[in-house]
Amino acid sequence: FRSYWYGLDSLANQTYRVIEHLSRLGDAPSPIASGDAAADLIAPYRRSRVAVIYAAQGADLSEAGLTPAPEESATLKLVVPTDLSVWPSDDNRSVDLAPSAPIGLADPLQVMWDLQTLGGPDADQAVDAMRRVFLDLRTRDRQ
């Protein structure tokens, strides 16, 4: 299940409000952010365009200040995945990459996948920025 939403506030504010809204609904597992919203907290590179939120169930996000939108003009994509491995495992490196993140983040590899899938003329560079930060962390771990 996927639904697409549009909001006028900053992408960060939209993401925080939606995750807070979904959390109040009792989503389990907890909703997590990916796409530009997560990349901005880990390795900001480009002007944020689309947040991806993974949730256990769909919801009406108009209560969070968004309005339904066609995919091509959406600022937020709500995804209810059939593959539960989207939720980070205990060794989720996003926690190490963005320790002060105010929301749960998808695994860095999922964030990179979503950045690439969202596209745009600078998608490759945004993915590369994430990859460098991730590889730097792995190098520090080995030392």
DSSP file with accessible surface (Angstrom, degrees, kcal/mol):
  #  RESIDUE AA STRUCTURE BP1 BP2  ACC     N-H-->O    O-->H-N    N-H-->O    O-->H-N    TCO  KAPPA ALPHA  PHI   PSI    X-CA   Y-CA   Z-CA
    1    1 A F              0   0  132      0, 0.0    79,-2.8     0, 0.0     2,-0.4   0.000 360.0 360.0 360.0 133.2    0.0    0.0    0.0
    2    2 A R  E     -A   79   0A 144     77,-0.2     2,-0.3     2,-0.0    77,-0.2  -0.998 360.0-177.7-135.8 141.0    1.2    3.5   -0.9
    3    3 A S  E     -A   78   0A  18     75,-2.3    75,-2.8    -2,-0.4     2,-0.4  -0.978  16.0-141.6-136.1 152.3   -0.4    6.8   -0.6
    4    4 A Y  E     -A   77   0A  46     -2,-0.3    65,-2.2    65,-0.3     2,-0.3  -0.928  19.1-177.7-120.4 139.4    0.9   10.2   -1.6
    5    5 A W  E     -AB  76  68A  18     71,-2.8    70,-2.6    -2,-0.4    71,-2.1  -0.925  13.8-149.0-137.7 155.9    0.5   13.5    0.2
    6    6 A Y  E     + B   0  67A  96     61,-2.8    61,-2.3    -2,-0.3     2,-0.3  -0.976  16.9 172.7-129.9 138.7    1.3   17.1   -0.2
    7    7 A G        -     0   0    7     -2,-0.4    59,-0.1    59,-0.2     7,-0.1  -0.971  30.7-143.4-140.8 158.7    2.1   19.8    2.4
    8    8 A L  S    S+     0   0  152     57,-0.3     3,-0.1    -2,-0.3    -1,-0.1   0.680  75.3  88.4 -93.7 -22.3    3.3   23.4    2.4
    9    9 A D  S    S-     0   0   81     56,-0.2    -2,-0.1     1,-0.2     5,-0.0  -0.188  96.6 -71.6 -69.8 170.6    5.5   23.2    5.6
   10   10 A S     >  -     0   0   62      1,-0.1     4,-2.5     4,-0.1     5,-0.2  -0.208  45.4-113.8 -57.9 154.7    9.2   22.1    5.4
   11   11 A L  H  > S+     0   0   16      1,-0.2     4,-2.6     2,-0.2     5,-0.2   0.889 117.3  54.8 -60.5 -38.5    9.7   18.5    4.7
   12   12 A A  H  > S+     0   0   37      2,-0.2     4,-2.8     1,-0.2    -1,-0.2   0.947 109.1  46.6 -60.7 -47.8   11.2   18.0    8.2
   13   13 A N  H  > S+     0   0   81      1,-0.2     4,-2.4     2,-0.2     5,-0.2   0.904 112.3  50.4 -63.2 -40.9    8.1   19.4    9.8
   14   14 A Q  H  X S+     0   0    4     -4,-2.5     4,-2.5     2,-0.2    -1,-0.2   0.940 112.3  47.9 -59.7 -46.4    5.8   17.3    7.7
   15   15 A T  H  X S+     0   0    1     -4,-2.6     4,-2.7     1,-0.2     5,-0.2   0.931 112.1  47.8 -62.1 -47.6    7.8   14.2    8.5
   16   16 A Y  H  X S+     0   0   74     -4,-2.8     4,-2.5     1,-0.2    -1,-0.2   0.921 113.5  48.1 -61.5 -44.0    7.8   14.9   12.3
   17   17 A R  H  X S+     0   0   73     -4,-2.4     4,-2.7    -5,-0.2    -1,-0.2   0.915 112.8  47.8 -63.8 -42.6    4.0   15.6   12.3
   18   18 A V  H  X S+     0   0    0     -4,-2.5     4,-3.1    -5,-0.2     5,-0.3   0.935 112.8  47.5 -66.6 -43.7    3.2   12.5   10.4
   19   19 A I  H  X S+     0   0   13     -4,-2.7     4,-2.4     1,-0.2    -1,-0.2   0.925 113.5  48.7 -64.2 -40.6    5.4   10.2   12.5
   20   20 A E  H  X S+     0   0  118     -4,-2.5     4,-2.0    -5,-0.2    -2,-0.2   0.935 112.8  48.6 -62.1 -44.6    3.8   11.8   15.7
   21   21 A H  H  X S+     0   0    5     -4,-2.7     4,-1.1     1,-0.2    -2,-0.2   0.941 113.3  46.0 -60.6 -48.3    0.3   11.3   14.2
   22   22 A L  H  <>S+     0   0    0     -4,-3.1     5,-1.5     1,-0.2     3,-0.3   0.879 110.0  54.8 -65.2 -35.7    1.0    7.7   13.2
   23   23 A S  H ><5S+     0   0   57     -4,-2.4     3,-1.5    -5,-0.3    -1,-0.2   0.882 103.9  54.7 -65.1 -37.7    2.6    7.0   16.6
   24   24 A R  H 3<5S+     0   0  157     -4,-2.0    -1,-0.2     1,-0.3    -2,-0.2   0.794  99.8  61.9 -65.2 -26.6   -0.6    8.2   18.4
   25   25 A L  T 3<5S-     0   0   79     -4,-1.1    -1,-0.3    -3,-0.3    -2,-0.2   0.546 119.8-111.7 -75.8  -7.0   -2.6    5.7   16.3
   26   26 A G  T < 5 -     0   0   56     -3,-1.5    -3,-0.2    -4,-0.3    -2,-0.1   0.772  47.3-177.4  84.8  26.2   -0.6    3.0   18.0
   27   27 A D      < -     0   0   13     -5,-1.5    -1,-0.2    30,-0.1    -5,-0.0  -0.334  15.6-140.1 -57.1 132.9    1.4    1.8   15.0
   28   28 A A  S    S+     0   0   81      2,-0.1     2,-0.2     1,-0.1    27,-0.0  -0.958  88.4  37.4-141.4 122.9    3.6   -1.2   15.8
   29   29 A P  S    S-     0   0   61      0, 0.0    27,-0.5     0, 0.0    -1,-0.1   0.583 112.8-106.7 -68.4 163.7    6.3   -1.4   14.7
   30   30 A S        -     0   0   81     -2,-0.2    -2,-0.1     1,-0.1    24,-0.1  -0.265  37.3-100.0 -60.9 145.3    6.9    2.4   15.0
   31   31 A P        -     0   0    3      0, 0.0    73,-0.4     0, 0.0     2,-0.3  -0.333  41.8-161.4 -65.1 148.2    6.8    4.4   11.8
   32   32 A I  E     -C   54   0A   9     22,-1.9    22,-2.5    71,-0.1     2,-0.3  -0.936  11.5-124.1-132.6 156.5   10.2    5.3   10.4
   33   33 A A  E     +Cd  53 105A   0     71,-2.5    73,-2.9    -2,-0.3     2,-0.2  -0.737  32.7 156.5-101.7 148.9   11.5    7.9    8.0
   34   34 A S  E >>  +C   52   0A   0     18,-2.8    18,-1.6    -2,-0.3     4,-0.8  -0.732  40.0  49.8-146.5-165.9   13.5    7.4    4.8
   35   35 A G  H 3> S-C   51   0A   0      1,-0.2     4,-2.5    -2,-0.2     3,-0.4  -0.274 119.8 -19.5  64.7-150.8   14.1    9.2    1.5
   36   36 A D  H 3> S+     0   0    2     14,-1.9     4,-2.4     1,-0.2    -1,-0.2   0.835 135.6  61.1 -60.8 -34.5   15.1   12.8    1.7
   37   37 A A  H <> S+     0   0    7     -3,-0.8     4,-0.6    13,-0.4    -1,-0.2   0.918 111.7  37.6 -62.3 -42.9   13.8   13.3    5.2
   38   38 A A  H >X S+     0   0    0     -4,-0.8     4,-1.2    -3,-0.4     3,-1.0   0.915 114.1  55.2 -74.0 -41.6   16.2   10.6    6.6
   39   39 A A  H 3X S+     0   0    5     -4,-2.5     4,-2.9     1,-0.3     3,-0.4   0.875 100.9  60.2 -60.6 -35.1   19.1   11.6    4.3
   40   40 A D  H 3< S+     0   0   51     -4,-2.4    -1,-0.3     1,-0.2    -2,-0.2   0.818 107.9  45.0 -61.9 -29.5   18.8   15.2    5.6
   41   41 A L  H << S+     0   0   52     -3,-1.0    -1,-0.2    -4,-0.6    -2,-0.2   0.698 125.2  31.5 -86.1 -19.9   19.5   13.9    9.1
   42   42 A I  H  < S-     0   0   14     -4,-1.2    -2,-0.2    -3,-0.4    -3,-0.2   0.856 140.1  -5.5-102.5 -53.8   22.4   11.7    8.0
   43   43 A A     <  -     0   0    9     -4,-2.9    -2,-0.2    -5,-0.2    87,-0.1  -0.599  69.8-155.3-147.7  76.7   24.1   13.3    5.0
   44   44 A P        +     0   0   97      0, 0.0    -4,-0.1     0, 0.0     3,-0.1  -0.350  35.2 141.9 -60.1 131.6   22.3   16.4    3.8
   45   45 A Y        +     0   0  118      1,-0.4     2,-0.3    -2,-0.0    81,-0.1   0.547  53.9  28.7-136.3 -45.3   23.2   17.0    0.2
   46   46 A R  S    S-     0   0   20    -10,-0.1    -1,-0.4    77,-0.0     2,-0.4  -0.751  90.6 -78.8-123.9 168.8   20.2   18.3   -1.9
   47   47 A R        -     0   0  212     -2,-0.3   -11,-0.1     1,-0.1    -1,-0.0  -0.532  60.4-111.4 -66.3 122.5   17.1   20.3   -1.4
   48   48 A S        +     0   0   27     -2,-0.4   -37,-0.1     1,-0.2     3,-0.1  -0.313  46.9 163.3 -61.9 135.0   14.7   17.9    0.2
   49   49 A R        +     0   0   89      1,-0.3     2,-0.4   -38,-0.0    -1,-0.2   0.711  58.4  19.8-118.4 -45.7   11.8   16.9   -2.1
   50   50 A V        -     0   0   18     26,-0.0   -14,-1.9     2,-0.0   -13,-0.4  -0.990  55.3-154.0-140.5 129.4   10.1   13.8   -0.8
   51   51 A A  E     -Ce  35  76A   0     24,-2.3    26,-2.8    -2,-0.4     2,-0.5  -0.776  12.2-151.9 -93.7 143.8    9.9   12.1    2.6
   52   52 A V  E     -Ce  34  77A   0    -18,-1.6   -18,-2.8    -2,-0.4     2,-0.5  -0.983  11.3-169.0-114.4 126.4    9.2    8.4    2.6
   53   53 A I  E     -Ce  33  78A   0     24,-2.9    26,-3.1    -2,-0.5     2,-0.5  -0.979   8.4-154.8-117.5 125.9    7.5    7.1    5.8
   54   54 A Y  E     +Ce  32  79A  12    -22,-2.5   -22,-1.9    -2,-0.5     2,-0.3  -0.880  24.4 169.7 -97.8 128.6    7.1    3.4    6.5
   55   55 A A        -     0   0    0     24,-2.5   -25,-0.1    -2,-0.5     3,-0.1  -0.942  44.7-123.7-137.9 159.2    4.2    2.5    8.7
   56   56 A A  S    S+     0   0   38    -27,-0.5     2,-0.3    -2,-0.3    24,-0.1   0.706  96.5  16.6 -75.5 -21.3    2.4   -0.6    9.8
   57   57 A Q  S    S-     0   0   89     22,-0.1    -1,-0.1   -35,-0.0    22,-0.1  -0.986  82.7-103.9-148.5 156.9   -0.9    0.7    8.5
   58   58 A G        -     0   0   35     -2,-0.3     2,-0.3    22,-0.1    -2,-0.0  -0.300  39.8-177.1 -74.1 164.6   -2.3    3.3    6.3
   59   59 A A        -     0   0   22     -2,-0.0     2,-0.8    19,-0.0    19,-0.1  -0.989  36.9-100.5-158.3 158.7   -3.8    6.5    7.7
   60   60 A D    >   -     0   0   81     -2,-0.3     3,-0.8     1,-0.1     4,-0.1  -0.772  33.0-170.5 -82.7 109.2   -5.6    9.7    6.7
   61   61 A L  G > > +     0   0    0     -2,-0.8     5,-1.8     1,-0.2     3,-1.5   0.423  66.8  92.1 -87.9   4.9   -2.8   12.2    6.9
   62   62 A S  G > 5S+     0   0   57      1,-0.3     3,-1.7     3,-0.2    -1,-0.2   0.838  80.4  62.5 -64.9 -27.8   -5.1   15.2    6.5
   63   63 A E  G < 5S+     0   0  139     -3,-0.8    -1,-0.3     1,-0.3    -2,-0.2   0.682 100.8  52.9 -68.3 -15.7   -5.2   15.2   10.3
   64   64 A A  G < 5S-     0   0    8     -3,-1.5    -1,-0.3     2,-0.1    -2,-0.2   0.193 130.8 -95.1-101.6  12.3   -1.5   15.9   10.2
   65   65 A G  T < 5S+     0   0   54     -3,-1.7   -57,-0.3     1,-0.3     2,-0.2   0.606  87.3 118.1  89.3  13.1   -1.9   18.9    7.9
   66   66 A L      < -     0   0    8     -5,-1.8    -1,-0.3   -59,-0.1   -59,-0.2  -0.701  49.2-145.7-109.3 164.7   -1.4   17.2    4.5
   67   67 A T  E     -B    6   0A  78    -61,-2.3   -61,-2.8    -2,-0.2    -7,-0.0  -0.952  32.1 -95.1-127.4 145.7   -3.7   16.7    1.6
   68   68 A P  E     +B    5   0A  88      0, 0.0   -63,-0.3     0, 0.0    -8,-0.0  -0.293  51.5 177.9 -57.3 145.3   -3.8   13.7   -0.9
   69   69 A A        -     0   0   19    -65,-2.2   -65,-0.3    -3,-0.0     5,-0.1  -0.979  34.3 -95.8-146.9 156.7   -1.8   14.3   -4.0
   70   70 A P    >>  -     0   0   70      0, 0.0     3,-1.5     0, 0.0     4,-0.8  -0.425  46.0-108.2 -69.1 154.1   -0.7   12.6   -7.2
   71   71 A E  G >4 S+     0   0  121      1,-0.3     3,-1.0     2,-0.2   -66,-0.1   0.870 115.1  59.0 -52.6 -41.9    2.6   10.9   -7.0
   72   72 A E  G 34 S+     0   0  165      1,-0.3    -1,-0.3   -68,-0.1     0, 0.0   0.711 115.5  33.4 -69.2 -17.2    4.4   13.4   -9.2
   73   73 A S  G <4 S+     0   0   57     -3,-1.5    -1,-0.3   -67,-0.0    -2,-0.2   0.360  90.5 122.6-117.0   7.9    3.6   16.4   -6.9
   74   74 A A    <<  -     0   0    9     -3,-1.0   -68,-0.3    -4,-0.8     3,-0.1  -0.355  41.5-168.6 -71.2 146.4    3.7   14.6   -3.5
   75   75 A T  S    S+     0   0   21    -70,-2.6   -24,-2.3     1,-0.3     2,-0.4   0.493  79.0  37.3-105.1 -11.4    6.0   15.8   -0.8
   76   76 A L  E     -Ae   5  51A   0    -71,-2.1   -71,-2.8   -26,-0.2     2,-0.5  -0.995  63.3-161.5-145.0 134.8    5.4   12.7    1.4
   77   77 A K  E     -Ae   4  52A  19    -26,-2.8   -24,-2.9    -2,-0.4     2,-0.6  -0.977   9.1-156.7-117.5 119.7    4.9    9.1    0.5
   78   78 A L  E     -Ae   3  53A   0    -75,-2.8   -75,-2.3    -2,-0.5     2,-0.5  -0.887  15.4-171.3 -97.3 124.2    3.3    6.8    3.1
   79   79 A V  E     -Ae   2  54A   5    -26,-3.1   -24,-2.5    -2,-0.6   -77,-0.2  -0.968  21.4-166.5-122.8 128.6    4.3    3.1    2.5
   80   80 A V        -     0   0   29    -79,-2.8   -24,-0.1    -2,-0.5     2,-0.1  -0.928  30.8-149.7-106.4  99.2    2.8    0.1    4.3
   81   81 A P        -     0   0   20      0, 0.0   -79,-0.0     0, 0.0     3,-0.0  -0.409  21.7-153.1 -76.6 147.9    5.4   -2.5    3.2
   82   82 A T  S    S+     0   0  145      1,-0.1     2,-0.8    -2,-0.1     3,-0.0   0.716  88.6  71.3 -82.9 -22.5    4.6   -6.2    2.7
   83   83 A D    >   -     0   0   92      1,-0.1     3,-1.5     2,-0.0     4,-0.2  -0.830  68.4-165.1 -96.8 106.3    8.3   -6.9    3.5
   84   84 A L  G >  S+     0   0  121     -2,-0.8     3,-1.4     1,-0.3    -1,-0.1   0.592  75.6  85.6 -71.1  -6.0    8.8   -6.3    7.2
   85   85 A S  G 3   +     0   0   89      1,-0.3    -1,-0.3    -3,-0.0     4,-0.1   0.589  68.8  82.6 -72.0  -5.2   12.5   -6.3    6.8
   86   86 A V  G <  S+     0   0   14     -3,-1.5    21,-0.5     2,-0.1    -1,-0.3   0.877  74.1  85.7 -62.6 -35.4   12.2   -2.6    5.9
   87   87 A W  S <  S-     0   0   30     -3,-1.4    19,-0.1    -4,-0.2    18,-0.0  -0.443  96.5-102.2 -68.5 138.3   12.1   -1.9    9.6
   88   88 A P        -     0   0   42      0, 0.0    -1,-0.1     0, 0.0     2,-0.1  -0.266  31.2-134.2 -64.8 147.0   15.6   -1.6   11.0
   89   89 A S    >   -     0   0   68     -4,-0.1     3,-1.6    -3,-0.1    -4,-0.0  -0.234  40.0 -84.4 -86.3-177.7   17.2   -4.4   12.9
   90   90 A D  T 3  S+     0   0  179      1,-0.3    -1,-0.1    -2,-0.1     0, 0.0   0.747 129.1  56.2 -62.4 -23.1   19.1   -4.1   16.2
   91   91 A D  T 3  S+     0   0  112      4,-0.0     2,-0.3     3,-0.0    -1,-0.3   0.026  72.8 153.5-100.8  31.4   22.2   -3.2   14.2
   92   92 A N    X   -     0   0   15     -3,-1.6     3,-0.9     1,-0.2     4,-0.4  -0.405  32.7-158.5 -61.8 116.5   20.7   -0.3   12.4
   93   93 A R  T 3> S+     0   0   56     -2,-0.3     4,-2.1     1,-0.2     3,-0.4   0.626  79.5  81.8 -77.4 -11.3   23.6    2.0   11.5
   94   94 A S  H 3> S+     0   0    2      1,-0.2     4,-2.3     2,-0.2    -1,-0.2   0.856  86.0  60.1 -61.1 -30.8   21.3    5.1   11.1
   95   95 A V  H <4 S+     0   0   92     -3,-0.9    -1,-0.2     1,-0.2    -2,-0.2   0.906 109.0  42.6 -62.5 -39.1   21.4    5.4   14.9
   96   96 A D  H  4 S+     0   0   78     -4,-0.4    -2,-0.2    -3,-0.4    -1,-0.2   0.828 115.5  49.3 -74.8 -32.7   25.2    5.8   14.7
   97   97 A L  H  < S+     0   0   23     -4,-2.1    -2,-0.2     1,-0.2    -1,-0.2   0.774 129.5  19.1 -78.9 -28.3   25.0    8.1   11.7
   98   98 A A  S >< S+     0   0   10     -4,-2.3     3,-1.9    -5,-0.2    -1,-0.2  -0.533  70.6 165.8-139.5  68.1   22.4   10.4   13.2
   99   99 A P  T 3  S+     0   0  105      0, 0.0    -1,-0.1     0, 0.0    -3,-0.1   0.756  78.3  48.6 -62.8 -23.3   22.4    9.8   17.0
  100  100 A S  T 3  S+     0   0  112    -59,-0.1    -5,-0.1     2,-0.0    -2,-0.0   0.265  76.7 138.2-101.0  15.2   20.4   13.0   17.7
  101  101 A A    <   -     0   0   27     -3,-1.9     4,-0.1    -6,-0.2    -3,-0.1  -0.373  49.4-146.2 -60.8 130.5   17.7   12.3   15.2
  102  102 A P  S    S+     0   0   88      0, 0.0     2,-0.3     0, 0.0    -1,-0.2   0.493  79.2  43.1 -78.8  -2.1   14.3   13.1   16.8
  103  103 A I  S    S-     0   0   25    -65,-0.0     2,-0.2   -70,-0.0   -71,-0.1  -0.909  96.2 -88.6-136.3 163.7   12.6   10.3   14.8
  104  104 A G        -     0   0   37    -73,-0.4   -71,-2.5    -2,-0.3     2,-0.4  -0.534  44.1-154.0 -73.8 138.9   13.3    6.7   13.9
  105  105 A L  B     -d   33   0A   9    -73,-0.2   -71,-0.2    -2,-0.2   -11,-0.1  -0.899  14.4-114.4-117.2 147.8   15.2    6.3   10.6
  106  106 A A        -     0   0    0    -73,-2.9   -19,-0.1    -2,-0.4     5,-0.1  -0.245  53.4 -76.3 -67.2 161.9   15.3    3.5    8.1
  107  107 A D    >>  -     0   0   36    -21,-0.5     4,-2.4     1,-0.1     3,-0.6  -0.289  46.1-113.2 -56.9 144.7   18.5    1.6    7.7
  108  108 A P  H 3> S+     0   0    0      0, 0.0     4,-2.6     0, 0.0     5,-0.2   0.851 117.3  54.9 -54.2 -35.9   21.1    3.6    5.6
  109  109 A L  H 3> S+     0   0  103      2,-0.2     4,-2.2     1,-0.2     5,-0.1   0.899 108.8  48.1 -66.3 -36.1   20.9    1.1    2.8
  110  110 A Q  H <> S+     0   0   42     -3,-0.6     4,-2.7     2,-0.2    -1,-0.2   0.908 110.2  52.1 -67.6 -40.2   17.1    1.5    2.6
  111  111 A V  H  X S+     0   0    0     -4,-2.4     4,-2.6     1,-0.2    -2,-0.2   0.934 110.2  48.5 -61.2 -44.5   17.5    5.3    2.7
  112  112 A M  H  X S+     0   0   17     -4,-2.6     4,-2.3     2,-0.2    -1,-0.2   0.913 111.0  50.6 -62.2 -42.0   20.0    5.1   -0.3
  113  113 A W  H  X S+     0   0  167     -4,-2.2     4,-2.6     1,-0.2    -2,-0.2   0.940 111.9  47.1 -60.4 -46.3   17.5    2.8   -2.2
  114  114 A D  H  X S+     0   0    6     -4,-2.7     4,-2.6     1,-0.2    -2,-0.2   0.890 109.5  53.3 -66.2 -38.8   14.7    5.3   -1.6
  115  115 A L  H  X S+     0   0    0     -4,-2.6     4,-1.2     2,-0.2    -1,-0.2   0.936 111.9  45.7 -58.5 -46.1   16.8    8.3   -2.6
  116  116 A Q  H  < S+     0   0   82     -4,-2.3     3,-0.3     1,-0.2    -2,-0.2   0.920 113.6  49.3 -63.6 -41.9   17.7    6.5   -5.9
  117  117 A T  H  < S+     0   0   75     -4,-2.6    -2,-0.2     1,-0.2    -1,-0.2   0.864 104.8  57.7 -67.9 -35.2   14.1    5.5   -6.4
  118  118 A L  H  < S-     0   0   32     -4,-2.6    -1,-0.2    -5,-0.2    -2,-0.2   0.813  95.3-172.0 -65.2 -28.7   12.8    9.0   -5.8
  119  119 A G     <  +     0   0   20     -4,-1.2    -1,-0.2    -3,-0.3     3,-0.2  -0.209  23.7 153.8  73.4-160.8   15.0   10.2   -8.6
  120  120 A G    >   -     0   0   37      1,-0.1     3,-1.6    -3,-0.1     4,-0.3  -0.280  64.6 -74.8 109.2 160.8   15.8   13.7   -9.7
  121  121 A P  T 3  S+     0   0  128      0, 0.0     3,-0.2     0, 0.0     4,-0.1   0.737 132.4  40.2 -65.3 -20.0   18.9   15.1  -11.4
  122  122 A D  T 3> S+     0   0   47     -3,-0.2     4,-2.3     1,-0.1     5,-0.2   0.169  79.2 110.0-113.9  18.4   21.0   14.9   -8.3
  123  123 A A  H <> S+     0   0    3     -3,-1.6     4,-2.6     1,-0.2     5,-0.2   0.920  79.0  51.7 -59.9 -44.1   19.8   11.5   -7.0
  124  124 A D  H  > S+     0   0  104     -4,-0.3     4,-2.4     1,-0.2    -1,-0.2   0.910 111.1  47.5 -60.5 -41.0   23.1    9.8   -7.8
  125  125 A Q  H  > S+     0   0   85      2,-0.2     4,-2.3     1,-0.2    -1,-0.2   0.887 111.0  51.2 -68.9 -37.3   25.1   12.5   -5.9
  126  126 A A  H  X S+     0   0    4     -4,-2.3     4,-2.0     2,-0.2    -2,-0.2   0.924 111.6  47.5 -65.3 -41.7   22.7   12.3   -2.9
  127  127 A V  H  X S+     0   0    5     -4,-2.6     4,-2.8     1,-0.2    -2,-0.2   0.920 110.8  52.4 -64.1 -41.4   23.2    8.5   -2.8
  128  128 A D  H  X S+     0   0   62     -4,-2.4     4,-2.6    -5,-0.2    -2,-0.2   0.897 106.8  52.4 -63.3 -38.7   26.9    9.0   -3.1
  129  129 A A  H  X S+     0   0    8     -4,-2.3     4,-1.9     2,-0.2    -1,-0.2   0.927 112.0  46.1 -62.8 -42.7   26.9   11.4   -0.1
  130  130 A M  H  X S+     0   0    0     -4,-2.0     4,-2.6     1,-0.2    -2,-0.2   0.925 111.3  52.5 -63.2 -44.4   25.1    8.8    2.0
  131  131 A R  H  X S+     0   0  107     -4,-2.8     4,-3.0     1,-0.2     5,-0.2   0.916 108.2  50.8 -59.9 -43.6   27.4    6.1    0.9
  132  132 A R  H  X S+     0   0  127     -4,-2.6     4,-2.5     2,-0.2    -1,-0.2   0.925 111.7  46.7 -62.6 -43.5   30.5    8.1    1.9
  133  133 A V  H  X S+     0   0   44     -4,-1.9     4,-1.9     2,-0.2    -1,-0.2   0.924 114.4  48.2 -64.3 -42.3   29.2    8.8    5.3
  134  134 A F  H  X S+     0   0   20     -4,-2.6     4,-2.2     1,-0.2    -2,-0.2   0.933 112.9  47.0 -64.0 -45.1   28.2    5.2    5.8
  135  135 A L  H  X S+     0   0   84     -4,-3.0     4,-2.4     1,-0.2    -1,-0.2   0.879 108.6  55.8 -67.2 -35.4   31.6    3.9    4.6
  136  136 A D  H  X S+     0   0   91     -4,-2.5     4,-2.3    -5,-0.2    -1,-0.2   0.911 107.9  49.3 -60.5 -41.6   33.4    6.4    6.9
  137  137 A L  H  X S+     0   0    9     -4,-1.9     4,-2.2     2,-0.2    -2,-0.2   0.934 110.7  49.1 -63.8 -43.9   31.5    5.0    9.8
  138  138 A R  H  X S+     0   0   99     -4,-2.2     4,-1.4     1,-0.2    -2,-0.2   0.891 110.1  51.7 -64.2 -37.3   32.4    1.4    8.8
  139  139 A T  H  X S+     0   0   65     -4,-2.4     4,-0.8     1,-0.2     3,-0.3   0.925 109.4  49.5 -65.0 -43.6   36.1    2.5    8.5
  140  140 A R  H >< S+     0   0  141     -4,-2.3     3,-0.7     1,-0.2    -2,-0.2   0.879 106.9  56.8 -61.6 -37.4   36.0    4.0   12.0
  141  141 A D  H 3< S+     0   0   84     -4,-2.2    -1,-0.2     1,-0.2    -2,-0.2   0.853 105.5  50.9 -61.9 -34.3   34.5    0.8   13.3
  142  142 A R  H 3<        0   0  176     -4,-1.4    -1,-0.2    -3,-0.3    -2,-0.2   0.657 360.0 360.0 -79.1 -18.4   37.4   -1.3   12.0
  143  143 A Q    <<        0   0  184     -4,-0.8    -3,-0.0    -3,-0.7    -4,-0.0  -0.377 360.0 360.0 -82.2 360.0   40.0    1.0   13.6
